[in-house]
């Protein structure tokens, strides 16, 4: 991948590490505290509540099984099946729909979750490390990390990649049914206008406070990290009283779920999920993907190993297996997100993969993508999210 398409240069210019370390993408760590009573949750996360460090992988024989806790439909079956065929461990995949769900389960388990590999969004990683939720890598067991583009290594949340390495990164946009909405939509303001008109009662938004609240601030070209109570109140009034009555579903995977079935006319969607839905649709020309302006988000998910992982050798082996050039390309095509390997865009072009514009972005598009900053407004944001869902009857 060329420097002109390098989001690291946009997200983390020289001297910005301390800012980026506080950033958080579509899935936030502290919103769990807001939803579960705050003080009790944070007490459970304190350093004193950590578990006894587990033995690290030593390079011996692989265990016979592996448990992966990840986002839904996030690994190519060919990669998983070939791993078992070639190396032996049987892979079990369980899914979650938010970092909140992942972290809450790991905290409750106190190192006994039974999961080996987890896939948190990058900006959660410092808190997860601090609270003893992740094991450090044994780097000797990950030689294929050399196949990763340096642009996606050494991020501020884990500068030496001691605990994590890029799994995939993407953005948030929307898809609309051109049979229902015959005008062109290009912005988040257009999204909300269509939701209230042609797509009323047939609109889906992500089941996530960042994407929902973010869309309001993006539509109004405002700082979506604002802590101004008046601005948050205005956001709440619009989402709860104006938009919620028109929303038919809150579904983080609406792109892949609803496009093939045609159940919604307008859907907020992550880019790879939208690509999956379009690839599976019998009428792909019916749908239009939009990367809306003037602002939207960027997030990066990462391979990591859970504290107390019962199969650390197999965990390292699977992560390493997923970073071979062939398997990077298989995952890229299957999930529809840039997986961070070297020269992935050229490899995708050479392989004749479709809809590359949903996986690779121009410098202008990248410049519109911003990560969210975690701040003291988080509890209020979760309240608004819950109020909106209640108003919509979700």
N, C-alpha and C positions, 0 to 999 in steps of 0.2 A: 504494500500500500504506500502511495506516495505521501510526502509531507503535506501536500495540498489537501489531503483528505484525512489529516491526523487530528482527531478530536482532542488529543492530549494537549496540543498546543493552544487550543481554545479554552479547555477546561482548567488547565494548570500551567499558565505562563510562569516564567521564572519568578520566584519570590512569592508565589501564591499558595504554597503548600499548606500554610496554617489556615487559610480560608477554605481550601478544598477539604481539609480534614474535618471541618465542621459541616460540610454539605451532606445532603441526603437526597436520594432520588425518590421515585414514586412510592417507595415503601419505607416507612420511617420506624426507627427503634423506639422512641419515647411515646408513640401513640399507644403502645401497649399499656404503658403506665396510666395514661389518661382513661383507658377503657377498663382497667382492672383495679383501680383504686389508688394509683400513684404511689403512695408511700410504701405500701406493702410490697408492691412490685419492685421498687427501687431497692428496698431492703434485701429482697431475695437476690438482687443482682450485685450486691456489694461484694467486694473482693474477699471478705471473710466467708462468703458462702460458696466459694469455689470447691471443686472436688479434687481429690488426690490425682496428680498427673499420672497419665497412663503410659505404659511402655511404648516406645516408638518402634516403628518398623525398622528391621535390621537387615533386610535383604535376603531373608530366608525363603522357604517355600510359601506359596500363596495359600491362604485359607480357602475353604471350599464354597464360601458364599460371600455376598456383598449386599449391603442395604444402602440405598441412595434415597435421600429425602430432598426433593427438588420441585421446580415449577412444573405445571402440567404439560405433558407431551413435549419434553425438552431435550430428548436424546433420540437420535436415529436408531430404530430397531436393528438396523444392520450393524451399527457400531456395537450395540449391546450383545447381539447374538454372536458376532465374531469374537468378541472378548471371551465369552464363555467357551466357544468352540476351540479357540486357540490357547487360552490360558487356564480355563477350568472353572473359576468361581461362578456360581449361579447368581444372577443379579435380580434383586427385588427393587422396584421403583415405587415409591410413595410420593404423593404430590401435596403441595400447599398452595394457597392463593395470595399469601402476603408474607413479608418478613416478620410481621407481628406474630403470625401463626407459627412460623418456624422457631423464632426465638422463645416464645412462650413455652413451646413443647420442650426445647432443650433445657430451659431453666427449671421447669417442673421435674424433668427427669434427673437432673443433677448428675449427669454423666452416665446414666443408665438407659438412654433412649433406645439403644440398639441400632441406631443409625451410624453408618460409617462416613458417607459423603453428604455434605450439605452444600447448598448453592445460594449464599446470601448476596444481596446487592452490596457493592463495594464499600459504600460509606458507612455501613453497619459494622464493618469488620473491626475497627478499633475498639468499639464497645464490647463486641463479642470476645475479643482477645482479653480485654481487661477483666471481663467477668468469667473467664475460664470456660468458654463455650467451644473453643477450637483448639486443636492440636497443631503444633508446628510441623511443617513438612520435613521429611528426610530428603534433602535435595538430590542425593545420589540416586534415588529411586525415580527421579523425574527428568531423565536425560532429554526427553522430547520437548521440554520447556524451551529448548533452543529453536524450535520451530515457530515460536510465538513472535509476532511483530513487537519490537521494543516499544512502540507507541502505546501498547496495552500492558506493559510491565512497569514495575516500579512506581505504581500510583501512590498518592500521598497517604492513603489509608493503610498501605503495607509496602513501604519503599523497597524492601529487599525481597518481596514475595516469599516471606517466611511462612505465611499461613494461607496464602491464596494465590490464585492465578486466574486470569480472565476466562470465563466460560462463554459469555456473549454480551453484546451491548446493543441498545436500541433506543427508540423514541416513541412518543405518543402522538397519534393523529386521529383521523376518523375516516369512515367509509360510508358512502350513501348510495341508495338505490336510484339510479337515473330514470327508472320507469315511474317513480313516485315524485322525485325531486328533479325537475327538468331544467332548472337553472344551475349555473356553475357556483359551487361553494369553494371558497379558498381560505377563509379565516375562521378563527374560533367564534367571532361575532356572527358569521354566517351559520355556523353550527347551531348556536342558540336560537337564531331566528328561524331556521328550518325546524328545530325541535318544537317550536311554538306554533308552527303553521303546517306545512305539508306532512311532516313526520310526527305530529302530535299523537301520542299514544303508541307510537311505533319507534321510539328512540331508546337506545341503551347507552348507559354510561358505565365506566369502570367501577368496580366495587372497591374503591380506594380513595381516601380523602385527598391525597396529593393530586391525582389526575382531575378529580371533580372540582376542587377549589382552584387548582391551577388553571383550569380552562376559563374560569371567570376572570381571573387576573390577566391571563394571556389575551383574552378577548378585548379587555380594556387597556391593553398595553401598560399594565401596572407592574410594580415589583411584587412578584408572587411570594416573596419572603417577608412581606410587610408584617409588622407587629402592631400597626395602628388599629386600635379598637374600632374606630369609626369605619375604617375600610373593611375590616372583618365583618362588622355588623351589616354593612351594605352588601357584602358578598352573601351573607346568610339570608338576608331579605330576598335577594334575587333568586338564589338557588332554591330556597324553601318555598317561597310564596309564588314565584313566577315560573320557575322551571320544573320543580318536582311534579306538579299535576300532569305534565306531559310525558314523564319518563315511565316506560313500561318495564324496564329491568335494569339492575345493576349487576353487570357481568364483566369481569376482567378478561374473559376469553370470548367476548361476543364475536370478534372477527372470525375465528375458526368455528364457533358454534352456530352463529346465525346466518352468515353469508350463504353457506351451502343450502340451508333450509329456507332462506328468504323470510325469516320471521320478524325482522326489523327493517325499517327503511333508513335508519341513521344510527351509526354505532361508533362510539369512542373506542379506539383500538390501538394496541401496540403494533408496530410495523410488521414484525414477523408473524404475529397472529393474523393480521389482515392478509398477508401473503398466503398463509396456509389456507385461509378460507377461500381466497380467490382461486388458488390452485385446485381446490376441491369442488368449486362451483361448476355446475353444468352450463352456467351463463355468465362467465367472467366479465364479458363486455357490459353486462347490466350494472356493474358496480364501479364506483370511482373511489380510489384511495386518495386522501388529501393529507399532506404534511402542512398543517395550517400555520399561518403567521398571526401576529408578528413574532411570537415567542412560543416555544413548546419545550419539552424536557428531554434530557438525556440521562440514561442509567446504564450501569454495568454490573452484571452478575458474575460471580466468581466460584470456581471450584474451591472447596475447603474440606477439612476433615474434622468431624465432630469430636469433642472431648469424650473419652471413654469408648471410642470406636472399637468394636470387638474384632474387626478384621482390617487392621491398619495396612498390612502388606497388600491385600487385595484393593484397598482404597487407593493407595499410591499407584498400583498397576493400572487401575481403570482410568484414573486421571491422566497418566502417562499415555495410555492407549488412545485416549481421546485427542491427544495432541500430535498424533502422527499426521502427516500431510493428507493422506487419503481419508482419515477419519474426520479431520477438521472440515474437509470439503463435504463429506456426507452429512455431518451435523449442520453445516451452513445451509445446505439445500433443504434439509428436513425441517429445521426450526425457523428458517427465514431471517435469522439475525447474523450480523457479522460476528464471527467467533474469535477474531483477534489473531489469526495465524498470519504468517508472512505471505505477502503477495496473493491474498485471498481474492481480490477483485479480478486479477488476471486469471487465476485458476478457475474462478467461476465462469468467466467469459470463455475460456478454453474448453470447459466442460459443457458449454451450451446451456447453462442454467437460465431459467426464466425469471422475469421481474426483478432484475438486478437493482432497479431504482428504489425498491423497497428495502434493500440491504446495504447499499453503498450510497453515500450522500455527497453532494457538492460542498465546496467550502462555504458558499452562501447559506446552504441549508444548515450546515454544522454551526454556523455562527448564530443561528436562531435558537439553538438548543442549550438550555441551562439546567444545571442540577439545582435541587432545592436545598435550602439551608435550614437546619434544625434550630429552632429558637423557642422563646417562651410562649409563642402563640399556639404551640402544638395542641394543647388541651382544647382550646377554643376551636381549632380546626376540626378535631375529631367530633366535638359537639355538633358543629354545623353539618358534618357528614351524616351523623346519626339522625339529626333533625330532618335533613332532606330525605333520607330513606324512609323515615316514619311518615313524612308528608306525602310521599309517593305511594305509601302502602306496601313498601318492600320489607 
